[in-house]
């Protein structure tokens, strides 16, 4: 297509419209309460679903640097499943900082002693490793049994995760 000089000058004079990317403000975030039943769910798949909800990736106004977390309550944490031989092979390590202060536990013993920590540990690895990740993790409540103390918030039950 050929242009005349006066047409080119008109094209250069036209203002270009600027597109603005929407950035959610922390004060404008609406938070919901959800209950997730972990009974019979696979640990990794459950943890990825929870991490996605905590980040706020299911919301259309997702902004990466803003805490958009919904409050998540996980019940029946002691009744999760894992695939393969992970129940005996998967190891969790703690270190107190003192000599001989390193302890190692299998998934089987962790599910007996602290089943809440198994889910929290899995979700923690899928969140950002900074102050945003720590604030997101505070919005996750995990309980080994069926009872939780957040019924006053009227949480909605999430079936698919």
N, C-alpha and C positions, 0 to 999 in steps of 0.2 A: 504494500500500500504506500502510495506516495503522498507526502505532505508538502504544502507550501510553507514558506518561511513564517508567514503570519500565523499559520495553524500551530506550528511548533512553539512559537512564543506564547500562544494561548495555553497550550498544554503545560508549559513550564510554570506559568503563573497560577494555575489551579492549585488550591490548597489540598494537601493530602490529609485525609482524615486519619486520626491516630486511634489505634485500637488499644484499649486499656485492659490488662489482665485483672480479673477480680481477685482480691486478696481479703480473706475473711479476717475480721478482728476477733480477738479473744473474748471481748465482752459481748459479742453478738452470737456466740455459739450456743445452740440449744442442746442440752444434754438429756438423754433418756436413760432409763434404768432397764436392763435386760437380765433375765435369768436363763442360764444355759445348763441343761442336765447332761453331765459328762458320762453317764452310765452307758457302757458299751461302745463309746466313741474311741477312735484311734488317736493317740496322744498328739502326734505331729499335725494331723489334719485339724484337730480341735484347736491347737495352739495357733496355727496360721489364721484360722477364722477369727479367733479372739484378737490376735494382733492387728488384723485388718480393721476390726470394729474399733479397737482402741486408737488407732491412728486416725480414724475418721474417713477412711478410703471409700466407705459405702455411701458417703454423703456427696451430693452434687457440688457443694461449695468447698471441697477438700482443698486445704492449703498446707503444704508440707511443713512449714515452720511454726504452725499454730497448734496448740493443744485442743483438739476437737473431740476428745475421748468421751464416749458414753460410759456410764458406770456399768460394769459387767459383774454379775454374780454367778459363780460356777458352783454347782452342787454335785454331790456324789463323785468327788474327785478320786476317791479310793477305788472306784469301779471302772477305771479307764482300761483300755486294751492297748497292746503294742504288737507289732508284727514280728515274725521271725523269732530269734533267740534273745531279743533285747532284754527280756525280763531278767535274764541271768548275766548277759554280757555287758549291758550298758552300765557305766560307772559314773558316779558323782564324786568330785573331790572337794574337800575343804582344807584350808590351811590357816592356822591361827597366827603364824608369824614366828612362832618359837621353834627351836630345833625339835624334831620328832613331832611336830604339830600338824603334820599332814595326815588326813583321814580319807579313806575311800569307802564308798558304799555302793552296792548294786541297786538297780532299780527295784528289785524285789524287796530289799530291806527298807528303801525309801518309801515305798507304797505302804509298808506296814507301820513305819514310824511317823513319817510326815508326808502324807499324800498331797497336801496342799502345795508343798514346795516343788513337787515334780512338775505340776502345771505352771507354776510361777516361773520356774527355771526355764522351761521350754518357751514360754511367751517372752521372757526377758531377752533371750537370744535373738528374737525376731523384731525387736523394737530398736530405735536408734540408741546408740551407746553414748548418751549425753544427758544434759539436764531435762530435755524434753522427754526422753525415754523414761527417766525416773519419775517424772510427774504423771506420765501415762500409766505406769505400773501401779501407782497409788490408787488408781480408779478400778483396779481388778481385785475382787474379793473372792477367795476360794475357800470352800468348805468341804470337808471329807464326807459328811453325811448329807441327809436330805434337808435339814433345818438350816435356815439363815435368819439373821436378825434385821433384815432390811425390808420387811413387809410393809412398813409405813410409807415407803417410797412408791408403792404399787408398781413393781417391775413387770414388764411384759415378758412372756416366755418366748424364747427363740427356739424353734424346732429344727430349722435347717441351718447348719453351720459347717 
